Amino acid sequence: MESHGNLNPLKLSIFILVSFEALVLANGRVLLSKRPDPTDAAAMSRWLASENSWGVLSTISSDLGGAPFGNVVSFSDGIPGKGRGIPYFYLTTLDPTARNALKDKRSSVAISEYPLGTCGKIDPENPKCAKLTLTGKLKVVDSKSTEAKFAKQALFSKHPEMKDWPEGHNFIIFKLAIEDIFLIDWFGGPKPLTVEQYLNFKM
Amino acid sequence: MESHGNLNPLKLSIFILVSFEALVLANGRVLLSKRPDPTDAAAMSRWLASENSWGVLSTISSDLGGAPFGNVVSFSDGIPGKGRGIPYFYLTTLDPTARNALKDKRSSVAISEYPLGTCGKIDPENPKCAKLTLTGKLKVVDSKSTEAKFAKQALFSKHPEMKDWPEGHNFIIFKLAIEDIFLIDWFGGPKPLTVEQYLNFKM
């Protein structure tokens, strides 16, 4: 194995294991930026929104007696590394979540640090494993607006297969207009954080 | 490197990479059982509930104008490999979810196949990446009941650190009494599946 130069088999194997571990820390995906310090609530919440590609979007279910109905969905707050904090979704009314939102806009999206792989061996419910819930109104983004152009780039860059999803399903771009932020990233209860502090934070 | 016998560096490295990939498929955790065939809705939904250790629990937020409030939580439906399908939770009223449930029991828990690592390169919102939402009532389990004993074993076996969580936080065992099942694991919309079919399925 001339091509490996001075690396012996053991060194090479350790090298590969270590390199691979750096990747799998983020469940197969490389993190775009380092985990912020938990004392910085704005940084932590924007990091969670930027690094995660999916979450659970909850709406009021008209079919199920007004029950809060959580649904696993993909989202994006911007092109990788350039998130703005507002989550955009690509939903079809074939799915109950979009139908619910068109009747009652009250909604929240919950995002966990756990699938990023940075919580280590800590339990997903341990307050040191960060979690974020953004609550507000789930609104249709006008397909002809400049915001729709930004949202499409945001969604399609993080979810490349979306651009090939069936046209007949009439996917609609939704945004969560955020009214409240619930962040847990340490002991001591939710971190005080206003929507303005969250949105104005520069990544 | 006599100890590696006939393995040359390249073969050894490939071996290590392949072995490591088998583990990380389940995000660091080995799967308890094989992914069921997507045509078997009962098997797939019970597999999702059994393999996942966390999800998003949604309640009606009394603090936020009745908004559906999703919250990242841990759960368990039984000791590993012996799940019964009913998700149990360990919650404190220091957290809004438990407070909400004590006022309004309507609730759902959403679980994704994506963090298990078995969706491969498919998007989390792609219908072939399975997702499950169980909707019903979030009820306190009587701490003196035999069900509470089962639930504690279920929770503490999958979440060992729970048994050391602060006593002063008064953690309560909750269960989701399931009334509706929403399962997507293939194209063509939600799979028809009754609560009885789900609960009676033998793992």
Interface residues (C-beta under 8 A of the other chain):
Chain A: M1 H4 L7 N8 P9 L10 L12 S13 I16 L17 F20 V24 N27 G28 S53 W54 G55 V56 L57 S58 T59 I60 S61 L64 G65 G66 A67 P68 F69 G70 N71 V72 V73 S74 Y90 L94 P96 R106 S107 S108 V109 A110 I111 S112 Y114 P115 G117 I122 D123 P124 E125 N126 K131 T133 T135 G136 H159 E161 M162 E179 D180 F182 G189
Chain B: M1 H4 L7 N8 P9 L10 L12 S13 I16 L17 F20 V24 N27 G28 S53 W54 G55 V56 L57 S58 T59 I60 S61 L64 G65 G66 A67 P68 F69 G70 N71 V72 V73 S74 Y90 L94 P96 R106 S107 S108 V109 A110 I111 S112 Y114 P115 G117 I122 D123 P124 E125 N126 K131 T133 T135 G136 H159 E161 M162 E179 D180 F182 G189
